[in-house]
Amino acid sequence: MADGLCQCGCGKKTGVARQRDPRRGVLKGQPMRYLQGHGGHCRKPLSDRFWSMIDKGPDCWEWSGRLRKDGYAQIARPGMGSGMELVHRVSWEIHNGQIPDGMSVLHRCDNRKCVRPSHLFIGTQKDNMADCAKKERFSHSKLNSKLVKEIRLLSKTGLRNTELQSKYGVSYSSIWQILTGKTWAHA
């Protein structure tokens, strides 16, 4: 099995676990989450760890480290127990300062690995959803406007969200977001 990368963001390879340790989320035979001593944090400054993992291309500056399943990258915040942060948000803070409370950092380029400051902008979650719709990034979705209208109609007739989820093969969260207007507001 291939080694993983340390989740502190240092970019170094970890070994494979020789035994199970449920307290630390370690599974025997699986890559370790952190190198010994990193334990979710790293002594190296955040900006140093950040820059060590950036490939500056002529257009996008891409994160070269591990990605989450959704294609976004994250890096450990300094200090034990400080948690993880998305790297495009870290890039914004390095270049522009603190992100206002409740705001998101959005990509102009639609490249989730990109951290180039000129490709990022601040907006609300509503702005993010509008940007997705405008750029038709919902095209990978199993749904279309007709199906969304069907979901809303069936909900009004009393079909439960869990039944809609099963019928249309989407998550409960997707159904909830459709019914509350968080997504597909113009469908």
C-alpha positions in Angstrom: 0.0 0.0 0.0 1.3 3.5 -0.9 2.4 5.8 1.9 0.2 8.8 2.7 1.2 12.4 3.3 1.3 14.0 6.7 -2.0 15.9 7.3 -0.3 18.7 9.1 0.5 20.1 5.6 4.3 19.6 5.8 4.1 17.4 2.7 6.3 14.6 4.0 5.3 11.0 3.5 4.0 8.9 6.4 4.5 5.2 6.9 1.9 2.5 7.1 0.4 1.7 10.6 1.6 -1.6 12.1 -1.2 -1.7 14.6 -4.6 -0.3 15.2 -5.1 2.8 17.5 -8.7 3.9 17.5 -8.0 6.8 19.8 -5.9 8.4 17.0 -7.9 7.1 14.1 -5.2 4.7 13.0 -6.0 1.5 11.1 -3.5 -1.3 10.8 -2.1 -1.5 7.2 -3.4 2.0 6.3 -1.2 5.1 5.9 -0.6 7.1 9.2 -2.3 10.5 9.3 0.7 12.3 10.8 4.4 11.8 11.1 5.6 11.1 14.6 5.7 14.3 16.6 3.4 16.3 14.2 0.2 15.1 16.0 -2.0 17.5 14.0 0.3 20.4 14.3 3.7 21.3 13.0 6.5 23.5 14.4 7.1 24.9 10.9 5.2 28.3 10.4 2.0 28.1 8.5 3.2 30.3 5.7 6.3 28.2 5.2 4.3 25.0 5.0 1.8 26.7 2.7 4.5 28.0 0.2 6.3 24.6 0.2 3.3 23.0 -1.4 2.5 25.6 -4.1 3.3 25.1 -7.8 3.2 28.6 -9.4 2.0 28.1 -13.0 1.6 30.8 -15.6 -2.1 31.0 -14.7 -3.2 29.1 -11.5 -1.0 28.6 -8.5 -1.9 25.0 -7.5 -1.6 23.2 -4.2 0.6 20.1 -4.8 -0.3 18.3 -1.5 -3.1 15.9 -0.6 -6.6 16.8 -1.5 -9.9 16.0 0.2 -12.4 13.8 -1.6 -14.2 17.0 -2.8 -11.0 18.3 -4.5 -10.2 21.0 -1.9 -7.0 21.0 0.0 -6.6 21.8 3.7 -3.7 22.5 6.0 -3.3 22.3 9.8 -3.6 25.6 11.7 -0.7 26.3 14.1 -1.1 25.0 17.6 -2.3 21.8 19.1 -6.0 21.3 18.5 -6.4 24.3 16.2 -7.9 22.2 13.4 -7.7 22.3 9.7 -8.2 25.2 7.2 -8.8 25.2 3.5 -5.7 26.3 1.7 -7.4 28.9 -0.5 -8.7 30.6 2.6 -5.1 30.5 4.0 -3.9 32.1 0.8 -6.5 34.9 1.1 -5.4 35.6 4.7 -1.6 35.6 3.8 -2.2 38.1 1.0 -5.2 40.1 2.2 -5.7 39.7 5.9 -8.5 38.2 7.9 -11.6 36.9 6.2 -14.8 38.7 7.5 -17.0 36.5 9.7 -19.5 34.5 7.8 -17.8 35.1 4.4 -16.5 32.5 2.0 -13.4 32.7 -0.3 -14.5 31.9 -3.8 -12.6 31.0 -7.0 -12.8 33.0 -10.2 -11.0 30.2 -12.0 -13.1 27.3 -10.7 -9.9 25.4 -9.9 -10.3 24.1 -6.4 -6.5 23.6 -6.0 -5.8 27.2 -7.0 -4.5 29.6 -4.4 -3.4 32.6 -6.6 -4.7 35.7 -4.9 -6.0 37.3 -8.1 -8.1 34.2 -8.7 -9.8 34.5 -5.3 -12.6 36.8 -4.1 -14.8 37.2 -1.0 -18.5 36.4 -1.0 -21.4 35.0 0.9 -22.5 31.4 0.5 -25.4 32.7 -1.6 -22.8 34.4 -3.9 -21.1 31.1 -4.1 -24.3 29.3 -5.2 -25.1 32.0 -7.7 -21.6 31.7 -9.1 -22.0 27.9 -9.4 -25.3 28.4 -11.2 -24.0 31.1 -13.5 -21.0 28.9 -14.5 -23.2 25.8 -14.8 -21.1 23.9 -12.3 -24.1 21.9 -11.3 -23.8 20.1 -14.7 -22.3 17.1 -12.8 -25.4 16.9 -10.8 -28.0 14.1 -11.2 -30.6 16.8 -11.2 -31.9 19.3 -13.7 -34.6 22.1 -13.5 -37.4 19.7 -14.4 -36.5 17.2 -11.6 -36.0 20.0 -9.1 -39.6 21.2 -9.9 -40.8 17.7 -9.4 -39.0 17.4 -6.0 -40.7 20.6 -4.8 -44.1 19.5 -6.1 -43.8 16.0 -4.5 -42.7 17.6 -1.2 -45.8 19.8 -1.2 -47.9 16.6 -1.6 -46.4 15.2 1.6 -43.5 13.0 0.3 -40.8 13.1 3.0 -37.3 14.3 2.4 -35.9 10.8 3.0 -38.2 9.4 0.3 -37.2 12.2 -2.1 -33.6 11.4 -1.4 -34.1 7.8 -2.2 -36.2 8.4 -5.3 -33.8 10.9 -6.9 -30.5 9.3 -5.7 -29.2 12.4 -4.0 -28.2 13.3 -0.4 -30.7 14.4 2.2 -28.7 17.7 2.3 -29.3 18.2 -1.4 -33.1 17.8 -0.9 -33.1 20.2 2.0 -31.1 22.8 0.1 -33.5 22.6 -2.9 -36.6 22.9 -0.6 -35.2 25.8 1.3 -34.0 27.7 -1.8 -30.3 27.4 -0.9 -29.7 25.7 -4.3 -31.7 25.7 -7.6 -33.5 28.9 -6.5 -34.4 29.8 -10.1 -35.6 26.4 -11.1 
